[in-house]
Amino acid sequence: MMNDSPRIARRAHAMPLVISCMLALFLLLPQRAIAQTDARDYEAGIYLPSKTLMLNAYLRHSATSDQQIASQTTMVLRGTYLLKYGNIGLAPIDVIFAAANVNITSAATGGQQVGMTGISDPIYAPTVGYGFNEQTDHPTALAGTLYVTIPVGEYDPARGPFNIGQNRWVFRPQLSIYQRYKILTAQLSGNVGFTTTNDDFRLNVAPAGAPPAVVQFENSRELSYAFEGHLAVDLSKSFYIALSYFLTANGKQNLRADLGGQQLNLILSEKQTVQTVRLSPTIRLNPSSLLMLQYQRDFKATGGASRNQAYQIRFTHFF
């Protein structure tokens, strides 16, 4: 009986789980995009003086029509305080806040549009870096960042995967290297993601021998990882253009519940990967301000993931 129940539940609710998988990925990728870097982000630790406050404001619209019609508009504010001690750069304060509006139309919604608006989980991202050859035209920087997602965003357990917040901690240590050579720059970053368990995740399932009911699961995610590569070239003193590549790999999501002594185990989503390119024409408005006009598109997705495209405006100012 214990071995049969999960199998019957999976078969009876294959479509809801597939839709849940797509919803979870669509909502998760913008959260990861919030913390993605852009070309020349690590120049700040080389060229800016100590005790500089850097403010980034983003407006992003993403959409997909692969397996469902979905769109999300996200507004992000990121504040970073920089300190320098010789060649060592520190960002002891780096916080990211985001709010999102999501609209989804799919088979799971009966063809009707379902929307929600809320606050995403904030992210704290302290960084330490070291610069080499800072006084030359070919400086190099190495940096380590720890992204910590704090589970205080919008979350309603009754909505299952259709939530802006995750109701769990995420820890993503990241290593980055930056290199400039005259008008050209290159930047590489890689990180791994460790996720705690969401112990209040609810889905409507039908265990063997029982009518359909809302079951409270423990939702766990296996190891995730991501890679970024950025190239940029100055076309003038006030304009440069960057091309970026992103690989996002989200670990398999498992569901576990104890039903009267019987253990119910389901798979919410298999491991999924998405590969993305981003084009970023950038205008230097003045010595303290940048404006990026960005377009990005997913060109390959596996594990049932949807492919999105996004338009984003980023404004950066140094104080």
NUPALUM-741658 format. One record per residue: x, y, z of N, C-alpha, C in turn. Coordinates in steps of 0.02 Angstrom, whole numbers, padded with zeros to 5 digits, always signed. Atoms other than C-alpha are relative to their C-alpha. Example, Ala and Ser with C-alpha at 12.3 -4.5 7.8 and 13.67 -1.06 7.14 Angstrom:
<nodes>
+00045-00059+00000+00615-00225+00390+00045+00060+00000;-00042-00059-00003+00684-00053+00357-00039+00055+00037;
</nodes>
This chain:
<nodes>
+00041-00061+00000+00000+00000+00000+00043+00063+00000;-00042-00059-00004+00137+00123+00046+00036+00012-00066;-00035-00009+00063+00226+00090-00118-00048+00018-00056;+00048-00013+00053+00066+00098-00223-00027+00071+00003;+00033-00065-00007-00002+00263-00154+00034+00054-00040;-00032-00053+00039+00130+00379-00229-00009-00010-00075;+00006+00013+00072+00117+00292-00398-00070+00019-00024;+00068-00016+00019-00073+00309-00404-00011+00075+00001;+00009-00073-00005-00067+00489-00346+00035+00035-00058;-00035-00032+00056+00061+00533-00479-00040-00008-00064;+00037+00011+00061-00044+00454-00616-00064+00041-00002;+00063-00035-00002-00207+00533-00560+00008+00075-00007;-00008-00072-00001-00132+00706-00547+00062+00020-00040;-00058-00017+00041-00001+00708-00683-00005+00071-00028;+00006-00067+00029-00071+00866-00767+00007+00055+00052;-00013-00053-00049-00084+00971-00607+00073+00005+00018;-00070-00003-00018+00095+00922-00565+00041+00031-00056;-00036-00031+00055+00155+00969-00739-00011+00075+00000;+00015-00072-00002+00067+01137-00728+00035+00031+00060;-00034-00026-00059+00137+01160-00552+00074+00010-00015;-00071-00005+00019+00310+01126-00621+00013+00062-00041;-00010-00058+00043+00290+01259-00755-00009+00065+00040;+00011-00060-00041+00220+01386-00631+00060+00012+00044;-00056-00008-00046+00360+01353-00509+00061+00026-00036;-00059-00022+00037+00494+01375-00642-00009+00072-00023;+00011-00068+00025+00415+01532-00717+00009+00051+00055;-00007-00047-00055+00407+01614-00546+00070-00001+00029;-00067+00004-00029+00579+01552-00493+00052+00036-00043;-00051-00031+00042+00678+01613-00644+00004+00075+00008;-00007-00071-00013+00634+01797-00620+00033+00015+00067;-00033-00010-00064+00688+01780-00438+00076-00008-00007;-00072+00008+00011+00858+01715-00495+00026+00057-00043;-00021-00055+00043+00864+01851-00629+00012+00063+00041;-00010-00058-00043+00849+01980-00490+00072+00005+00023;-00068+00000-00027+01020+01928-00427+00054-00013-00053;-00050+00009+00051+01104+01901-00595+00042+00064-00008;-00043-00058+00010+01251+02015-00633-00001+00022-00073;-00009-00025+00067+01286+02121-00785+00074+00011-00013;-00070-00015+00018+01446+02157-00880+00024+00061+00038;-00034-00055-00033+01564+02269-00783-00026+00016+00070;+00023-00011-00069+01473+02254-00616+00058+00003+00049;-00055+00004-00047+01638+02212-00533+00053+00055-00010;-00042-00059+00007+01721+02370-00599-00009+00047+00060;+00014-00045-00056+01640+02458-00452+00053-00006+00055;-00050+00010-00053+01764+02380-00331+00069+00024-00019;-00066-00024+00023+01910+02441-00438+00002+00076-00005;-00004-00071+00018+01865+02617-00491-00036+00047+00049;+00036-00045-00045+01746+02684-00358+00037+00008+00065;-00034-00011-00063+01814+02762-00199-00036-00034+00058;+00030+00029-00059+01783+02693-00026-00059+00042+00024;+00060-00031-00028+01618+02734+00060-00046+00027-00055;+00046-00017+00054+01522+02742-00104-00065-00039+00008;+00065+00032+00000+01336+02704-00106-00023-00007-00072;+00022+00014+00068+01275+02623-00267-00073-00023+00001;+00071+00017+00004+01090+02617-00309-00016-00024-00070;+00024+00028+00063+01018+02506-00447-00076-00006+00002;+00072+00007+00007+00837+02517-00504-00015-00035-00065;+00016+00041+00058+00764+02389-00625-00076+00000-00012;+00069+00014+00020+00600+02376-00720+00004-00054-00053;-00007+00059+00043+00580+02206-00803-00068-00029-00018;+00060+00035+00022+00443+02125-00906+00020-00063-00037;-00016+00064+00032+00456+01940-00951-00064-00036-00018;+00060+00035+00024+00336+01828-01045+00020-00066-00033;-00010+00064+00034+00319+01651-01113-00066-00021-00030;+00060+00028+00030+00197+01563-01227+00013-00071-00023;-00018+00068+00019+00280+01392-01241-00055-00050+00016;+00048+00050-00024+00164+01284-01136-00057+00032+00038;+00052-00039-00032+00058+01420-01057+00012+00072-00019;-00008-00071+00012+00029+01606-01078+00013+00032+00068;-00018-00027-00065+00119+01693-00936+00041+00063-00010;-00040-00061+00002+00190+01865-00903+00012+00023+00072;-00017-00025-00065+00275+01947-00757+00036+00067-00007;-00032-00065-00003+00321+02128-00723+00031+00007+00069;-00036-00002-00063+00453+02152-00589+00035+00067+00007;-00036-00061-00017+00519+02309-00505+00050-00017+00055;-00053+00019-00046+00684+02293-00412+00039+00061+00021;-00046-00050-00027+00785+02407-00299+00057-00036+00034;-00059+00030-00030+00962+02361-00251+00047+00054+00025;-00045-00049-00030+01070+02461-00132+00064-00034+00024;-00065+00029-00017+01257+02426-00110+00045+00054+00029;-00047-00046-00032+01381+02510+00007+00070-00030-00006;-00066+00025+00016+01563+02493-00047+00053+00030+00046;-00057-00021-00039+01720+02502+00060+00063-00027-00033;-00063+00023+00028+01903+02489+00006+00055+00006+00052;-00059+00001-00043+02059+02442+00103+00058-00023-00043;-00052+00019+00048+02204+02448-00017-00031-00032-00061;+00028+00036+00058+02168+02321-00154-00060-00043+00017;+00058+00039-00022+02030+02239-00053-00063+00043-00003;+00064-00033+00003+01852+02289-00092-00053-00040+00037;+00053+00033-00040+01705+02251+00023-00068+00033-00015;+00069-00024+00002+01517+02267+00004-00037-00033+00058;+00032+00031-00059+01458+02230+00182-00076+00008+00000;+00072-00012+00006+01286+02300+00139-00018-00003-00073;+00025+00007+00069+01203+02241-00021-00067-00036+00005;+00067+00028-00009+01015+02214-00014-00041+00011-00062;+00041+00000+00060+00891+02176-00152-00073-00009+00020;+00071+00005-00013+00704+02209-00139-00037+00001-00067;+00036+00005+00063+00578+02164-00275-00075-00009+00013;+00072+00011+00001+00391+02171-00309-00019-00022-00070;+00017+00028+00065+00306+02076-00449-00075-00005-00010;+00069+00013+00021+00141+02064-00542+00002-00056-00051;-00002+00061+00041+00108+01893-00620-00069-00014-00028;+00063+00021+00031-00027+01840-00743+00013-00065-00040;-00008+00065+00032-00047+01660-00804-00067-00026-00026;+00058+00033+00030-00171+01576-00921+00023-00069-00024;-00021+00068+00019-00158+01386-00939-00058-00048+00010;+00052+00051-00011-00255+01224-00934-00019-00005+00073;+00014+00005-00072-00239+01226-00744-00047+00054+00024;+00044-00055-00020-00335+01391-00738-00065-00001-00040;+00061+00005+00040-00473+01331-00854-00002+00049-00057;-00003-00048+00055-00414+01450-00989-00012+00071+00022;+00010-00067-00027-00447+01598-00875+00065+00029+00025;-00060-00033-00024-00316+01726-00830-00002+00005+00076;-00007-00005-00073-00257+01715-00649+00059+00046+00014;-00053-00048-00015-00154+01856-00576+00012+00008+00073;-00016-00015-00069-00067+01903-00418+00055+00053+00002;-00051-00051-00010+00040+02046-00353+00026-00006+00071;-00027+00007-00068+00159+02039-00206+00074+00017+00003;-00070-00014-00015+00330+02064-00129+00040-00065-00002;-00043+00058+00003+00468+01940-00171+00043-00005+00063;-00046+00008-00056+00588+01869-00042+00061+00046-00011;-00059-00042+00008+00726+01998-00012+00064-00042+00001;-00064+00035+00005+00907+01950-00044+00054+00044+00031;-00058-00033-00029+01061+01997+00057+00062-00030-00033;-00054+00025+00042+01222+01984-00045+00067+00034+00015;-00066-00029-00015+01385+02033+00043+00054-00027-00047;-00053+00018+00047+01540+02031-00067+00068+00021+00026;-00070-00019-00012+01729+02031-00042+00039-00014-00064;-00038+00007+00062+01850+02058-00186+00070+00026+00007;-00069-00023-00001+02031+02089-00227+00018+00021-00072;-00018-00026+00065+02098+02195-00370+00074-00004-00014;-00069+00003+00022+02259+02170-00468+00010+00053-00056;-00017-00048+00053+02344+02301-00578-00052+00055-00007;+00055-00048+00002+02214+02429-00531+00019+00067-00033;-00021-00064+00028+02317+02577-00594+00019-00005-00074;-00017+00010+00070+02339+02505-00770-00062-00004-00043;+00058+00007+00045+02229+02482-00923-00022-00072-00007;+00021+00070+00002+02214+02296-00889-00010-00028+00071;+00012+00024-00068+02148+02277-00709-00037-00067+00001;+00033+00064-00012+02089+02109-00643-00031+00001+00069;+00032+00005-00066+01968+02074-00501-00026-00070+00012;+00029+00063-00023+01923+01916-00406-00048+00016+00057;+00049-00017-00051+01767+01918-00298-00041-00061+00020;+00045+00051-00026+01660+01807-00189-00061+00033+00030;+00063-00028-00024+01477+01842-00152-00042-00057+00029;+00047+00048-00029+01353+01751-00040-00070+00030-00005;+00070-00022+00007+01172+01774-00097-00042-00040+00050;+00044+00032-00049+01052+01739+00046-00071+00025-00011;+00071-00017+00010+00867+01735+00004-00037-00011+00066;+00032+00000-00066+00765+01777+00160-00075-00011-00010;+00069+00018+00016+00590+01696+00163-00052+00042+00038;+00050-00044-00031+00483+01845+00213-00045+00032-00053;+00041-00028+00054+00402+01880+00044-00071-00028+00000;+00070+00019+00007+00223+01852-00014-00006-00076-00008;+00008+00073+00006+00175+01669+00018-00066-00021+00033;+00063+00029-00024+00006+01582+00036+00004-00074-00013;-00008+00072+00012+00024+01393+00063-00056-00031-00041;+00056+00028+00037-00147+01363-00013+00010+00008-00076;-00011-00011+00071-00081+01426-00181+00053-00047-00030;-00049+00047+00026+00051+01289-00195+00058+00035-00034;-00058-00031+00035+00182+01337-00326-00014+00070-00025;+00018-00065+00026+00086+01493-00377+00010+00053+00053;-00018-00048-00051+00178+01606-00255+00060+00040-00023;-00057-00041+00016+00299+01749-00273+00057-00014+00048;-00050+00021-00049+00390+01703-00111+00009-00076+00000;-00015+00072+00001+00469+01531-00083-00011-00034+00068;+00008+00028-00067+00444+01508+00106+00057-00047+00019;-00058+00039-00019+00620+01438+00122+00063+00042-00014;-00063-00034+00009+00798+01500+00137+00038-00029-00060;-00043+00022+00054+00915+01493-00012+00069+00032+00010;-00068-00024-00008+01105+01509+00003+00038-00015-00065;-00035+00009+00064+01205+01538-00158+00068+00033+00003;-00068-00028+00005+01393+01563-00141+00021+00005-00073;-00020-00012+00070+01465+01637-00301+00071+00025-00003;-00067-00024+00014+01641+01662-00368+00000+00033-00069;-00002-00037+00063+01679+01789-00505+00070+00024-00014;-00063-00030+00022+01827+01850-00606-00016+00051-00054;+00011-00055+00048+01834+02013-00703+00067+00020-00029;-00062-00021+00033+01964+02067-00831-00016+00054-00051;+00005-00053+00051+01981+02228-00929+00065+00001-00040;-00059-00014+00041+02100+02257-01075-00019+00058-00046;+00016-00061+00036+02086+02436-01137-00076+00008-00008;+00071-00012+00009+01911+02449-01214-00042-00064+00008;+00035+00064-00006+01866+02264-01190-00002-00023+00072;+00005+00031-00067+01803+02179-01031-00032-00068-00006;+00029+00067-00005+01761+02000-00987-00014-00015+00073;+00019+00016-00069+01675+01933-00832-00032-00069+00001;+00027+00067-00009+01638+01754-00777-00022-00009+00072;+00025+00014-00068+01534+01699-00627-00031-00069+00001;+00032+00065-00010+01477+01532-00558-00024-00006+00071;+00026+00009-00068+01371+01485-00408-00037-00066+00007;+00041+00059-00017+01285+01340-00323-00053+00023+00050;+00055-00019-00043+01118+01349-00232-00020-00055+00047;+00022+00047-00052+01075+01263-00068-00066+00026+00028;+00067-00021-00018+00891+01268-00022-00026-00039+00060;+00031+00034-00057+00806+01230+00144-00069-00025-00021;+00064+00031+00015+00640+01137+00152-00058+00048+00015;+00063-00035-00012+00472+01223+00132-00048-00052+00029;+00041+00051-00033+00367+01126+00259-00074+00015-00002;+00072-00017+00005+00201+01207+00212-00018+00012-00073;+00015-00003+00071+00173+01169+00028-00061-00045-00012;+00063+00037+00003-00005+01114-00015-00022-00011-00072;+00027+00018+00065-00077+01023-00166-00061-00045+00010;+00059+00043-00001-00241+00937-00205+00018-00066-00033;-00018+00066+00026-00202+00751-00225-00051-00052+00023;+00046+00054-00017-00296+00585-00215+00041-00063+00017;-00034+00062-00018-00201+00451-00118-00044-00061-00013;+00037+00061+00015-00252+00272-00156-00052-00014+00054;+00053+00018-00047-00419+00226-00077-00030+00059+00037;+00026-00059-00035-00460+00405-00027-00023+00051-00051;+00022-00053+00046-00555+00550-00105+00053+00055-00006;-00047-00055+00007-00458+00702-00170-00002+00046+00061;-00004-00044-00058-00398+00815-00031+00063+00043-00005;-00059-00043-00003-00277+00957+00001+00049-00031+00050;-00050+00031-00042-00118+00881+00070+00058+00049+00012;-00057-00043-00016+00020+00976+00160+00064-00040-00008;-00063+00034+00015+00191+00926+00093+00059+00038+00028;-00066-00030-00006+00371+00957+00133+00029+00004-00070;-00026-00011+00068+00444+01032-00026+00076+00013+00005;-00073-00008-00001+00633+01007-00047+00026+00005-00071;-00032-00007+00065+00747+01052-00190+00072-00024+00004;-00070+00023+00003+00909+00966-00240+00045+00057-00022;-00049-00051+00015+01068+01062-00278-00013+00033-00068;+00006-00039+00062+01053+01200-00408+00067+00034-00014;-00061-00037+00016+01189+01293-00500-00013+00047-00058;+00007-00049+00054+01214+01437-00622+00068+00024-00022;-00062-00026+00029+01348+01508-00736-00017+00061-00042;+00009-00061+00040+01366+01680-00816+00065+00018-00035;-00057-00026+00037+01482+01750-00949-00019+00065-00033;+00016-00065+00027+01490+01932-01003+00060+00028-00040;-00049-00035+00039+01586+02023-01141-00027+00070-00015;+00022-00069+00014+01580+02212-01165+00056+00038-00036;-00048-00040+00036+01664+02338-01279-00024+00073-00001;+00015-00072+00004+01672+02528-01271-00003+00021-00073;+00006-00028+00067+01609+02609-01431+00013+00075+00000;-00018-00069-00010+01636+02784-01362+00010+00010+00075;-00010-00013-00072+01672+02868-01195-00066-00004+00039;+00065-00001-00034+01485+02871-01156-00045-00057-00020;+00043+00054+00023+01423+02710-01236+00039-00065-00007;-00029+00066+00012+01464+02525-01228-00056-00050-00010;+00049+00052+00011+01375+02367-01278+00027-00066+00027;-00020+00063-00033+01377+02199-01188-00043-00057-00024;+00036+00062+00016+01329+02021-01232+00013-00048+00057;-00005+00044-00058+01292+01900-01090-00031-00068-00014;+00026+00069+00004+01261+01713-01076-00013-00025+00071;+00019+00027-00066+01171+01629-00930-00021-00073-00008;+00023+00069-00007+01151+01446-00886-00029-00007+00070;+00033+00010-00065+01025+01414-00747-00024-00072+00005;+00019+00070-00011+01004+01237-00680-00032-00007+00068;+00038+00008-00063+00870+01207-00549-00007-00073+00017;+00003+00070-00022+00878+01047-00448-00071-00027+00003;+00065+00034-00004+00738+00920-00442-00036+00019+00065;+00041-00016-00059+00595+00965-00324-00040-00062+00021;+00035+00058-00027+00526+00827-00213-00052+00022+00051;+00053-00012-00049+00366+00822-00110-00007-00061+00044;+00008+00055-00047+00344+00718+00046-00053+00017+00052;+00052-00010-00050+00193+00697+00160-00012-00066+00038;+00016+00057-00041+00144+00580+00301-00076-00002+00008;+00073+00005-00001-00037+00522+00281-00020-00059+00044;+00022+00053-00045-00092+00423+00433+00049-00057+00005;-00051+00052-00005+00072+00329+00444+00025-00024-00068;-00023+00017+00066+00088+00308+00256+00037+00059-00030;-00040-00054+00029+00223+00408+00167-00017+00008-00073;+00016-00017+00069+00173+00494+00007+00057+00041-00029;-00056-00034+00032+00318+00544-00107-00017+00015-00072;+00013-00022+00069+00295+00643-00267+00058+00041-00025;-00049-00044+00031+00407+00734-00389-00037+00060-00030;+00032-00060+00026+00352+00913-00419+00031+00020-00066;-00033-00016+00063+00482+00945-00554+00067-00036-00002;-00065+00029+00010+00633+00857-00625+00052+00056-00006;-00052-00050+00011+00800+00945-00646-00014+00037-00065;+00015-00041+00059+00775+01089-00768+00057+00049-00013;-00052-00048+00018+00900+01196-00861-00027+00048-00053;+00019-00052+00048+00878+01357-00958+00064+00038-00020;-00056-00039+00025+01008+01443-01068-00026+00064-00032;+00026-00066+00016+00990+01628-01101+00056+00044-00028;-00045-00053+00023+01073+01769-01199-00032+00067+00015;+00024-00068-00016+01059+01953-01153+00043+00051-00036;-00034-00055+00034+01103+02108-01255-00012+00063+00041;+00006-00057-00046+01139+02266-01153+00036+00062-00028;-00027-00066+00017+01170+02432-01242-00002+00045+00062;-00006-00039-00062+01229+02550-01104+00024+00070-00014;-00016-00070+00009+01232+02739-01098+00027+00027+00066;-00026-00034-00059+01342+02834-00975-00029+00071-00001;+00034-00064+00001+01228+02981-00936+00044+00057+00026;-00047-00047-00029+01359+03068-00829+00051-00043+00039;-00050+00041-00035+01511+03013-00725-00029-00044+00056;+00028+00037-00056+01394+02947-00589-00062-00042-00018;+00063+00034+00018+01249+02871-00688+00006-00040-00064;+00003+00044+00058+01220+02728-00810-00073-00017-00015;+00066+00024+00020+01066+02676-00909+00010-00058-00048;-00003+00060+00042+01052+02499-00980-00069-00014-00029;+00061+00021+00034+00919+02450-01108+00011-00071-00023;-00019+00070+00008+00917+02261-01107-00056-00043-00030;+00046+00051+00027+00837+02120-01205+00033-00068+00010;-00027+00067-00008+00858+01938-01161-00050-00053-00022;+00043+00053+00026+00792+01775-01231+00029-00068+00018;-00021+00069-00012+00799+01593-01177+00001-00036-00067;-00004+00035+00065+00860+01490-01325-00001-00076+00008;+00004+00072-00009+00862+01317-01247-00024-00015+00071;+00026+00019-00066+00766+01235-01104-00010-00075+00001;+00009+00072-00009+00761+01057-01037-00041-00015+00062;+00038+00020-00058+00659+00960-00911-00070+00028+00004;+00068-00028+00001+00494+01038-00965-00002+00074+00016;-00002-00071-00016+00551+01216-00929-00026+00042-00059;+00023-00046+00052+00469+01359-01024+00058+00046-00021;-00049-00049+00025+00572+01478-01131-00032+00070+00002;+00026-00067-00008+00548+01661-01088+00040+00050-00041;-00037-00057+00024+00595+01826-01163-00015+00059+00045;+00009-00054-00048+00618+01985-01063+00030+00065-00026;-00026-00067+00013+00642+02172-01083+00013+00032+00068;-00017-00028-00066+00728+02266-00943+00035+00067-00009;-00035-00063-00006+00782+02443-00902+00035+00001+00067;-00038-00005-00063+00919+02465-00772+00032+00069+00005;-00030-00065-00013+00970+02632-00698+00046-00006+00061;-00050+00004-00053+01127+02645-00592+00026+00070+00017;-00028-00065-00022+01186+02794-00489+00045-00010+00060;-00048+00004-00055+01335+02815-00374-00003+00065+00040;+00001-00058-00045+01332+02930-00223+00067+00004+00037;
</nodes>
